[in-house]
Amino acid sequence: MRILLAAATAMACAAPLWAEGDHGLTIPSLTAEVTPEAGLEAWDRLHEVFTHPRCINCHVGEEAVPLWTTTHGANPGETRPHGMNIHGGDSRVGAEYIDCGTCHVTSTRPNTTPGAPPHAGLDWQLAPLEFQWTGKTPAEICAQVRDPERNGGRDGAGLIEHITHDAEVAGFITWGFTPGAGREPAPGSLQSHLDDTAAWVAAGMPCPGDPLPASAPTEASE
């Protein structure tokens, strides 16, 4: 019995934390051979997600004002400051003014009511200031995402864990792909986003403007 318990404990400790939990995702390999060119293609798709309104509208700067992007009416696609003078404050949750949770409740239930304040399984909030994406170039966003000092201390495996944990709690990334009635989802799916993240990590997290590694010299033909 002790041997079985010891073996079970060893297996549990050996398993990567980001592989645990009920996230419903297939985790790709981070050691697959992915060329820098393919990694940049994966980054382009990641950038499309990051700069989609479902994501970037809460990744704002020091002004701490979330954004709205209209999906219907006279000016569909128009982005403007959140209505009702909403301000995230230094807390990024509106604690100094009106807390985000006043309207955006914490719930894992699907968003099914058109026009209702969206909700997720995490307390609604702006992204931390160091995660600002508004006004940034693709290269600047890429450099931030791969920098542990500016991405929450995450390496490549940590970025994967960030996505899978979000899926477990029905968080903001998950909501971005399934925002509910009346809202355009981010491009792709949570699984394709995970796949692209893994491919980008496996390729060495290349960013636009990075020097590509020199090709290996070929032997001269006789």
PEPE-V871956 format. One record per residue. N is the residue number from 0. RES is the residue in one letter. BURIAL is b if it has 16 or more other C-alpha atoms within 10 Angstrom, else e. Layout:
# PEPE-V871956
n->N res->RES burial->BURIAL
n->N res->RES burial->BURIAL
This chain:
# PEPE-V871956
n->0 res->M burial->e
n->1 res->R burial->e
n->2 res->I burial->e
n->3 res->L burial->e
n->4 res->L burial->e
n->5 res->A burial->e
n->6 res->A burial->e
n->7 res->A burial->e
n->8 res->T burial->e
n->9 res->A burial->e
n->10 res->M burial->e
n->11 res->A burial->e
n->12 res->C burial->e
n->13 res->A burial->e
n->14 res->A burial->e
n->15 res->P burial->e
n->16 res->L burial->e
n->17 res->W burial->b
n->18 res->A burial->e
n->19 res->E burial->e
n->20 res->G burial->e
n->21 res->D burial->e
n->22 res->H burial->b
n->23 res->G burial->e
n->24 res->L burial->b
n->25 res->T burial->e
n->26 res->I burial->b
n->27 res->P burial->b
n->28 res->S burial->e
n->29 res->L burial->b
n->30 res->T burial->e
n->31 res->A burial->e
n->32 res->E burial->e
n->33 res->V burial->b
n->34 res->T burial->b
n->35 res->P burial->b
n->36 res->E burial->e
n->37 res->A burial->b
n->38 res->G burial->b
n->39 res->L burial->b
n->40 res->E burial->b
n->41 res->A burial->b
n->42 res->W burial->b
n->43 res->D burial->b
n->44 res->R burial->b
n->45 res->L burial->b
n->46 res->H burial->b
n->47 res->E burial->e
n->48 res->V burial->b
n->49 res->F burial->b
n->50 res->T burial->b
n->51 res->H burial->b
n->52 res->P burial->b
n->53 res->R burial->b
n->54 res->C burial->b
n->55 res->I burial->b
n->56 res->N burial->b
n->57 res->C burial->b
n->58 res->H burial->b
n->59 res->V burial->b
n->60 res->G burial->b
n->61 res->E burial->e
n->62 res->E burial->e
n->63 res->A burial->b
n->64 res->V burial->b
n->65 res->P burial->b
n->66 res->L burial->b
n->67 res->W burial->b
n->68 res->T burial->b
n->69 res->T burial->b
n->70 res->T burial->e
n->71 res->H burial->e
n->72 res->G burial->e
n->73 res->A burial->e
n->74 res->N burial->e
n->75 res->P burial->e
n->76 res->G burial->e
n->77 res->E burial->e
n->78 res->T burial->e
n->79 res->R burial->e
n->80 res->P burial->e
n->81 res->H burial->e
n->82 res->G burial->e
n->83 res->M burial->e
n->84 res->N burial->e
n->85 res->I burial->b
n->86 res->H burial->b
n->87 res->G burial->b
n->88 res->G burial->b
n->89 res->D burial->e
n->90 res->S burial->e
n->91 res->R burial->b
n->92 res->V burial->b
n->93 res->G burial->b
n->94 res->A burial->e
n->95 res->E burial->e
n->96 res->Y burial->e
n->97 res->I burial->e
n->98 res->D burial->b
n->99 res->C burial->b
n->100 res->G burial->b
n->101 res->T burial->e
n->102 res->C burial->e
n->103 res->H burial->b
n->104 res->V burial->b
n->105 res->T burial->b
n->106 res->S burial->b
n->107 res->T burial->e
n->108 res->R burial->e
n->109 res->P burial->e
n->110 res->N burial->b
n->111 res->T burial->e
n->112 res->T burial->e
n->113 res->P burial->e
n->114 res->G burial->e
n->115 res->A burial->e
n->116 res->P burial->e
n->117 res->P burial->b
n->118 res->H burial->b
n->119 res->A burial->b
n->120 res->G burial->b
n->121 res->L burial->b
n->122 res->D burial->b
n->123 res->W burial->b
n->124 res->Q burial->b
n->125 res->L burial->b
n->126 res->A burial->b
n->127 res->P burial->b
n->128 res->L burial->b
n->129 res->E burial->e
n->130 res->F burial->b
n->131 res->Q burial->b
n->132 res->W burial->b
n->133 res->T burial->e
n->134 res->G burial->e
n->135 res->K burial->e
n->136 res->T burial->e
n->137 res->P burial->b
n->138 res->A burial->b
n->139 res->E burial->e
n->140 res->I burial->b
n->141 res->C burial->b
n->142 res->A burial->b
n->143 res->Q burial->b
n->144 res->V burial->b
n->145 res->R burial->b
n->146 res->D burial->e
n->147 res->P burial->e
n->148 res->E burial->e
n->149 res->R burial->b
n->150 res->N burial->b
n->151 res->G burial->e
n->152 res->G burial->e
n->153 res->R burial->b
n->154 res->D burial->b
n->155 res->G burial->b
n->156 res->A burial->b
n->157 res->G burial->b
n->158 res->L burial->b
n->159 res->I burial->b
n->160 res->E burial->b
n->161 res->H burial->b
n->162 res->I burial->b
n->163 res->T burial->b
n->164 res->H burial->b
n->165 res->D burial->b
n->166 res->A burial->b
n->167 res->E burial->b
n->168 res->V burial->b
n->169 res->A burial->b
n->170 res->G burial->b
n->171 res->F burial->b
n->172 res->I burial->b
n->173 res->T burial->b
n->174 res->W burial->b
n->175 res->G burial->b
n->176 res->F burial->b
n->177 res->T burial->b
n->178 res->P burial->b
n->179 res->G burial->b
n->180 res->A burial->e
n->181 res->G burial->e
n->182 res->R burial->b
n->183 res->E burial->b
n->184 res->P burial->b
n->185 res->A burial->b
n->186 res->P burial->b
n->187 res->G burial->e
n->188 res->S burial->e
n->189 res->L burial->b
n->190 res->Q burial->b
n->191 res->S burial->b
n->192 res->H burial->b
n->193 res->L burial->b
n->194 res->D burial->b
n->195 res->D burial->b
n->196 res->T burial->b
n->197 res->A burial->b
n->198 res->A burial->b
n->199 res->W burial->b
n->200 res->V burial->b
n->201 res->A burial->b
n->202 res->A burial->b
n->203 res->G burial->b
n->204 res->M burial->b
n->205 res->P burial->b
n->206 res->C burial->b
n->207 res->P burial->b
n->208 res->G burial->e
n->209 res->D burial->e
n->210 res->P burial->e
n->211 res->L burial->e
n->212 res->P burial->e
n->213 res->A burial->e
n->214 res->S burial->e
n->215 res->A burial->e
n->216 res->P burial->e
n->217 res->T burial->e
n->218 res->E burial->e
n->219 res->A burial->e
n->220 res->S burial->e
n->221 res->E burial->e
